[in-house]
Amino acid sequence: MELVPAFCWMRYRLATGEGYDVRQVPFESFDAGEAEVEASFDGEVLELAVTPRAELTLAACSVGFRHDYAADERVLLNGYQSWTNTAERSVWGRLHGMNRIPGFVKKRCGIDGVGDYRFVEYTGRAGEMHAFTYAVFRRGDRHLLLASLDERQGLTLIRTDAAGGVVTADTEVPERAIAAGTRTVLARYCVVSGSLDDVYDRWFELAGISARTDRPLVGSAGPHRRFDTVDERAVSADLDRAAALAEGGTAPDALHAFQVGGGYCCVGDWLEVDRRRFPSGLGELARRIRRAGFEPGLWAAPFACSRTSRLAAQHPDWLLRDDEGREVSAGPFWGGALALNSRHPEVRDYVRLYVSTMTGDWGFSLLRADFLYAACMFPHDGMNRGQLMADALGLLREAAGETCVLVGDGVPLGPAFGMLDYARVGCDGDPGRGATAFARIPHRERAGAESSRASARGRAPLDGRAFGNDSGSLPPISPACPDAGA
């Protein structure tokens, strides 16, 4: 079982407007006339770099591998973001996107914004599937891993084609023009084989990535189950129950946390705490949680807001917009989730303000940052998706400080390696939320206990290598926001 580099392909455009497609077979360095292409593979690490002789802008780049698929071979394909189902399956299986869902349904609820449906083709054919960042092929107890060594410079899409005997890896190219004489690494992958632990250990060794913590995260996020009915009394009751349970004994080396979920404000209006629901304020609640013996945690969705929020009404220029100037939907949540432009200077200042308020003034030492994919809905501002996600995570860390525990949710995992303390590795497990479009429409991020367990098993090897794995709890997906009080 092996992956043999077979070809590289790229598309680029010169400053004059001339466009070129260049395909090289076999995989080796070559002179494309307008650019010198370096292709190397030492048996473990593959690198593809380009040095243009004239300014050019890349449009796409692919590396192809030959692979002899076996009838009984299995493959683990990492999904686009935390919630995307990630389970080992036959290499001859199929992935179904949203091709069968009417366009007007997707447009009305924005459900296709939660995953990769807007920018990845789902063929639905047997043996044609895809992964982001890494894929692990298995025959018996032997594993073969193909993985990107740096997703912060661009997300990597890995495609299988069992009938064609090919695996392709496409890493996002720079969104800016490359100046003449500037050597630019377009892709770095590792190909390693061995036992399950062997391939993951070697991958993270080659990538130079280590987890920020090895402590298990345990505790309660009970208020999540209440969604928009949460209030101070309910949180206090849940805290008392969690404290009573903790007295029975918990893991001594674990980080014990109690997280306050949504419902304390309209999503996006983070500093406008609903005083009718939380009359004592969140600062007092954080102190109460700490006195009960827990690290106080708070939920937020830093790069999204509700369509009904004051933020959306008062700062329409903060919203991410497409090429036609339309707001970008990030899902059917909270009466309509809108993506924020994470590169807008005032958005960045706002993130710094409310995150530092939550962790500093209010005293929450753990922040669950959810719906993070909203920061990289599409390339813009000279950055591709991977760069946008890494930039957004860097902004969060800057605002929260090094000592704050950051838990990522709804996040493309590759850019989060080594940056988050913990990350969600599966979808919501609650099977009983049929009142929302998110729960009714079939898609790969759909909530369900079976899918959640399968993804947690599939991504288990990331624990302690990329970050601490978090099975999570139910995020506050509410059909409407509470009115914020003064």
SEGU-906608 format. One record per residue (C-alpha): residue in three letters; y negated, x negated, z. Coordinates in steps of 0.1 Angstrom, whole numbers, padded with zeros to 4 digits, always signed. Each point is the difference from the previous one (the first is absolute). Layout:
BEGIN
ALAYXZ;...
***
This chain:
BEGIN
MET+0000+0000+0000;GLU-0032-0017-0012;LEU-0034+0006-0015;VAL-0008-0023-0028;PRO-0037-0003-0012;ALA+0001+0011-0037;PHE-0035+0006-0012;CYS-0037+0004+0009;TRP-0025+0022-0017;MET-0037+0005+0004;ARG-0028+0019-0016;TYR-0036-0013+0001;ARG-0034+0005-0016;LEU-0025-0026-0009;ALA-0038+0003+0006;THR-0004+0007-0037;GLY+0021+0032+0004;GLU+0031-0013-0018;GLY+0032+0010+0017;TYR+0034-0018+0000;ASP+0036+0007+0011;VAL+0020-0032+0007;ARG+0037+0001+0007;GLN+0020-0032+0007;VAL+0038-0002-0002;PRO+0015-0019+0017;PHE-0019-0003+0033;GLU-0019-0033-0003;SER-0035-0014-0002;PHE-0017+0004-0033;ASP-0034-0002-0018;ALA-0013+0034-0010;GLY-0030-0015-0019;GLU-0027+0016+0021;ALA+0018-0009+0032;GLU+0026-0023+0014;VAL+0028+0018+0019;GLU+0020-0018+0027;ALA+0034+0015+0008;SER+0022-0017+0026;PHE+0031+0009+0020;ASP+0018-0024+0024;GLY+0029+0024+0008;GLU-0018+0017+0028;VAL-0038+0002-0008;LEU-0014+0012-0033;GLU-0036-0005-0009;LEU-0020+0011-0029;ALA-0036-0013-0006;VAL-0025+0001-0027;THR-0029-0024-0010;PRO-0022+0015-0027;ARG-0019-0021-0025;ALA-0026+0028-0003;GLU-0010+0028+0024;LEU+0026+0028-0001;THR+0009+0031+0019;LEU+0037+0007+0007;ALA+0013+0036-0004;ALA+0036-0005+0009;CYS+0027-0026+0009;SER+0038+0003+0003;VAL+0029-0022+0008;GLY+0035+0011-0012;PHE+0033-0010+0015;ARG+0035+0004-0014;HIS+0024+0016+0024;ASP+0036+0012-0005;TYR+0002+0032+0020;ALA+0034+0010+0014;ALA+0014+0035+0002;ASP+0001-0001+0039;GLU-0033-0019+0005;ARG-0026+0014+0024;VAL-0037-0007+0002;LEU-0027+0005+0026;LEU-0033+0008-0017;ASN-0031-0001+0023;GLY-0022+0030-0005;TYR-0037-0001-0007;GLN-0013+0007+0035;SER+0013+0007+0035;TRP+0011+0036-0007;THR+0017-0007-0033;ASN+0038+0004+0003;THR+0017-0034+0000;ALA+0038+0001+0002;GLU+0027-0020-0016;ARG+0015+0018-0030;SER+0022-0006-0031;VAL-0017-0022-0026;TRP+0010+0028-0024;GLY-0020+0026+0020;ARG-0032+0018-0010;LEU-0035+0004+0015;HIS-0018+0033-0006;GLY-0037+0001+0003;MET-0022+0031-0005;ASN+0007+0006-0037;ARG+0014+0034+0007;ILE-0030+0012+0021;PRO-0027+0018-0021;GLY-0032-0020-0004;PHE-0022+0027+0014;VAL+0021+0000+0033;LYS-0005-0038+0003;LYS-0037+0002-0008;ARG-0006+0029+0024;CYS+0016-0016+0031;GLY-0002-0037-0010;ILE+0035-0005+0011;ASP+0006-0027-0027;GLY-0026-0022+0018;VAL+0023-0009+0029;GLY+0023-0022-0021;ASP+0002-0019-0032;TYR+0002+0031-0023;ARG-0034-0005-0016;PHE+0007-0036-0013;VAL+0038-0005-0002;GLU+0022+0016-0026;TYR+0032+0017+0013;THR+0024+0002-0030;GLY+0027+0019+0020;ARG+0027-0019-0020;ALA+0031-0014+0017;GLY-0005-0036+0010;GLU-0037+0000-0006;MET-0017-0003+0035;HIS-0028-0019+0016;ALA-0012-0017+0032;PHE-0031-0016+0014;THR-0001-0035+0014;TYR+0038-0005+0003;ALA+0034+0011-0010;VAL+0034-0009+0015;PHE+0031+0002-0022;ARG+0034+0000+0019;ARG+0036-0004-0009;GLY+0022+0002+0031;ASP-0016-0023+0026;ARG-0019-0021-0025;HIS-0037+0007-0005;LEU-0024-0011-0028;LEU-0037+0005+0008;LEU-0029+0000-0025;ALA-0033+0000+0018;SER-0037-0008-0004;LEU-0013-0028+0021;ASP-0036+0013+0001;GLU-0009+0037-0003;ARG-0036-0006+0012;GLN-0009-0011-0036;GLY+0016+0029-0017;LEU+0029+0025+0006;THR+0032-0008-0018;LEU+0020+0028-0018;ILE+0037-0009-0004;ARG+0019+0021-0026;THR+0038+0002-0005;ASP+0017+0008-0033;ALA+0037+0000+0007;ALA+0010+0010-0036;GLY-0022-0027-0015;GLY+0011-0027+0025;VAL-0036-0008+0009;VAL-0023-0001+0031;THR-0037-0003-0006;ALA-0028-0010+0025;ASP-0036+0009-0008;THR-0027-0012+0024;GLU-0035+0014-0002;VAL-0023-0024-0019;PRO-0035-0009+0011;GLU-0026+0027-0008;ARG-0026-0026-0008;ALA-0003-0023-0030;ILE+0015-0035+0004;ALA-0023-0028-0010;ALA+0010-0026-0024;GLY+0018-0029+0017;THR+0008+0020+0031;ARG+0037-0002+0009;THR+0011+0033+0015;VAL+0034+0008+0015;LEU+0011+0034-0013;ALA+0033+0004+0018;ARG+0021-0017+0027;TYR+0034+0014+0007;CYS+0031-0012+0018;VAL+0036+0006-0010;VAL+0024-0007+0028;SER+0036+0010+0008;GLY+0023+0000+0030;SER+0005+0022+0030;LEU-0025+0027+0009;ASP-0016-0022+0027;ASP+0001-0030-0023;VAL-0020+0016-0028;TYR-0027+0015+0022;ASP-0004-0032+0021;ARG-0004-0021-0031;TRP-0024+0024-0016;PHE-0024+0000+0029;GLU+0004-0038+0004;LEU-0010-0005-0036;ALA-0029+0024+0003;GLY-0013-0016+0032;ILE-0002+0033+0017;SER+0009+0008+0036;ALA-0004+0031+0021;ARG-0029+0002+0025;THR+0023+0013+0028;ASP+0036+0003+0008;ARG-0004+0026+0028;PRO+0015+0034-0005;LEU-0025+0029+0000;VAL+0011+0029+0022;GLY-0018+0029+0015;SER-0013+0034-0010;ALA-0021+0016-0027;GLY+0007+0035+0013;PRO-0034+0015-0010;HIS+0009-0004-0037;ARG+0024+0029+0003;ARG-0030+0023+0009;PHE-0020-0008-0031;ASP-0032+0020+0000;THR+0008+0018+0033;VAL-0004-0032+0020;ASP-0024-0002+0029;GLU-0007-0020+0032;ARG+0023+0022+0021;ALA+0029-0003-0024;VAL-0004-0038-0002;SER-0001-0003+0038;ALA+0032+0021+0003;ASP+0017-0022-0026;LEU-0012-0031+0018;ASP+0014+0013+0034;ARG+0034+0006-0017;ALA+0000-0034-0017;ALA-0008-0017+0033;ALA+0028+0019+0018;LEU+0025-0011-0027;ALA-0012-0036+0002;GLU+0009-0001+0037;GLY+0036+0003-0010;GLY-0001-0035-0016;THR-0011-0013-0033;ALA+0004-0033-0019;PRO-0017-0026+0022;ASP-0012-0022-0029;ALA-0013+0029-0021;LEU-0036+0010-0006;HIS-0003+0034+0017;ALA-0026+0022-0017;PHE-0013+0036+0001;GLN-0017+0010-0031;VAL-0026+0028-0004;GLY+0005+0017-0034;GLY-0024+0018-0022;GLY-0019+0032+0009;TYR-0027-0017+0020;CYS-0024+0002-0029;CYS-0001+0009-0037;VAL+0016-0027-0020;GLY-0027-0024-0011;ASP-0025+0010+0027;TRP+0015-0024+0025;LEU-0029-0003+0024;GLU-0006+0038+0002;VAL+0026+0008+0027;ASP+0007+0037+0005;ARG-0014+0005+0036;ARG+0015+0034+0002;ARG+0034-0014-0003;PHE-0006-0033+0017;PRO-0028+0007+0026;SER+0005-0033+0018;GLY-0002-0021-0031;LEU+0024-0025-0015;GLY-0011-0029+0022;GLU+0011+0018+0032;LEU+0033+0010-0017;ALA+0007-0036-0009;ARG-0006-0011+0036;ARG+0023+0028+0012;ILE+0027-0013-0024;ARG-0004-0035+0012;ARG+0003+0011+0037;ALA+0032+0017-0009;GLY+0015-0034-0011;PHE-0004+0003-0037;GLU-0020-0018-0027;PRO-0024+0027-0013;GLY+0004+0007-0037;LEU-0021+0020-0024;TRP+0007+0014-0035;ALA-0024-0003-0029;ALA+0000+0001-0038;PRO-0026-0028-0007;PHE-0003+0004-0038;ALA+0003+0038-0005;CYS-0019+0030+0012;SER+0004+0038-0001;ARG-0018+0018-0028;THR-0015+0022+0028;SER-0014-0030+0020;ARG-0036-0007+0006;LEU+0006-0034-0014;ALA+0009+0014-0034;ALA-0030+0024+0000;GLN-0026-0026+0012;HIS+0013-0031-0018;PRO+0014+0011-0034;ASP-0007-0035-0012;TRP+0026-0014+0024;LEU+0028+0018-0017;LEU+0022-0018-0025;ARG-0006+0014-0035;ASP+0019-0004-0033;ASP-0014-0011-0033;GLU-0014+0035-0006;GLY-0017+0002+0034;ARG+0025+0023+0016;GLU+0011-0002+0036;VAL+0035-0015+0005;SER+0025+0021+0018;ALA+0023-0019+0024;GLY+0022+0030+0008;PRO+0000+0036+0012;PHE-0008-0007+0037;TRP-0027+0013+0022;GLY-0012+0026-0025;GLY-0001-0028-0027;ALA+0001-0037+0006;LEU-0026-0022-0019;ALA+0002-0037-0004;LEU-0029-0021+0011;ASN-0013-0030-0019;SER+0011-0028+0023;ARG-0022-0025-0019;HIS-0033+0020+0005;PRO-0021-0020+0025;GLU-0010+0030+0020;VAL+0037+0012+0003;ARG+0009-0035+0013;ASP-0028+0002+0025;TYR+0012+0034+0011;VAL+0036-0013+0004;ARG-0013-0029+0022;LEU-0021+0024+0021;TYR+0026+0026+0008;VAL+0030-0024+0004;SER-0020-0022+0023;THR-0011+0031+0019;MET+0036+0012+0004;THR+0013-0034+0011;GLY-0030-0012+0019;ASP-0021+0029+0015;TRP+0029+0025+0003;GLY+0026-0027+0010;PHE+0029+0008-0023;SER+0021-0032-0004;LEU+0023+0014-0027;LEU-0012+0016-0033;ARG+0023+0018-0023;ALA-0017-0002-0034;ASP+0015+0026-0023;PHE-0003+0010-0036;LEU-0008-0036-0008;TYR+0010+0004-0037;ALA-0033+0018-0005;ALA-0017-0034-0001;CYS+0019-0010-0032;MET+0002+0032-0021;PHE-0008-0019-0032;PRO-0016-0035-0009;HIS-0037-0001+0003;ASP-0029-0023+0010;GLY+0018-0029-0016;MET+0031+0003+0021;ASN+0035+0012-0007;ARG+0020+0022+0024;GLY+0015-0029+0019;GLN-0033-0016+0005;LEU-0016+0032+0011;MET+0027+0007+0026;ALA-0002-0035+0014;ASP-0038+0002+0001;ALA+0001+0033+0019;LEU+0025-0013+0025;GLY-0021-0031+0005;LEU-0030+0023+0007;LEU+0020+0019+0026;ARG+0011-0031+0018;GLU-0036-0013+0000;ALA-0013+0032+0015;ALA+0029+0004+0026;GLY+0002-0036+0010;GLU+0030-0023+0004;THR+0012+0015+0033;CYS+0001+0036-0012;VAL+0035+0012-0010;LEU-0002+0013-0036;VAL+0027+0024-0012;GLY-0001+0008-0037;ASP+0012+0033-0014;GLY+0000+0012-0036;VAL-0004-0036-0011;PRO+0013-0020-0030;LEU+0021-0025+0020;GLY-0004-0032-0019;PRO-0037-0007+0007;ALA+0006+0009+0037;PHE+0026-0027+0006;GLY-0013-0022+0028;MET-0032+0020+0003;LEU+0010+0030+0020;ASP+0017-0001+0034;TYR+0022+0029-0009;ALA+0005+0021-0031;ARG+0016+0034-0007;VAL+0032-0005-0020;GLY+0010+0036-0008;CYS-0013+0035-0006;ASP-0006+0027+0026;GLY+0032+0012+0015;ASP-0010+0036+0007;PRO+0018+0024-0022;GLY-0019+0031+0011;ARG-0035-0003-0016;GLY+0006+0024-0029;ALA-0035+0014+0003;THR-0015-0029-0019;ALA+0003-0009-0037;PHE+0009-0035+0011;ALA+0032+0014+0016;ARG+0009+0025-0027;ILE-0004-0020-0032;PRO+0029-0025-0008;HIS-0013-0036+0000;ARG+0011-0034+0013;GLU-0024+0002+0030;ARG+0012+0034+0012;ALA+0007+0003+0037;GLY+0036+0002+0011;ALA+0022-0014+0027;GLU+0027-0013-0025;SER-0025-0018-0022;SER-0018-0015+0030;ARG+0032-0014+0015;ALA+0011-0014-0034;SER-0033-0018-0005;ALA+0000-0014+0035;ARG+0035-0014-0006;GLY-0010-0013-0035;ARG-0031-0018+0013;ALA+0015-0011+0033;PRO+0001-0037-0011;LEU-0038-0001-0001;ASP-0001+0005+0038;GLY-0011-0033+0016;ARG-0005-0017-0033;ALA-0029+0020-0016;PHE-0012+0020+0030;GLY+0015+0021+0027;ASN+0017+0030-0016;ASP-0013+0034+0012;SER+0020+0031-0005;GLY-0032+0019+0007;SER-0006+0036+0009;LEU-0015+0029-0017;PRO-0036-0006-0013;PRO-0025+0028+0005;ILE+0003+0018-0034;SER-0020+0031+0007;PRO-0012+0026-0025;ALA-0035-0002+0014;CYS-0022-0020+0023;PRO-0013+0012+0034;ASP-0037+0004+0001;ALA-0015-0030+0017;GLY-0022+0006+0030;ALA-0030-0019+0011;
***
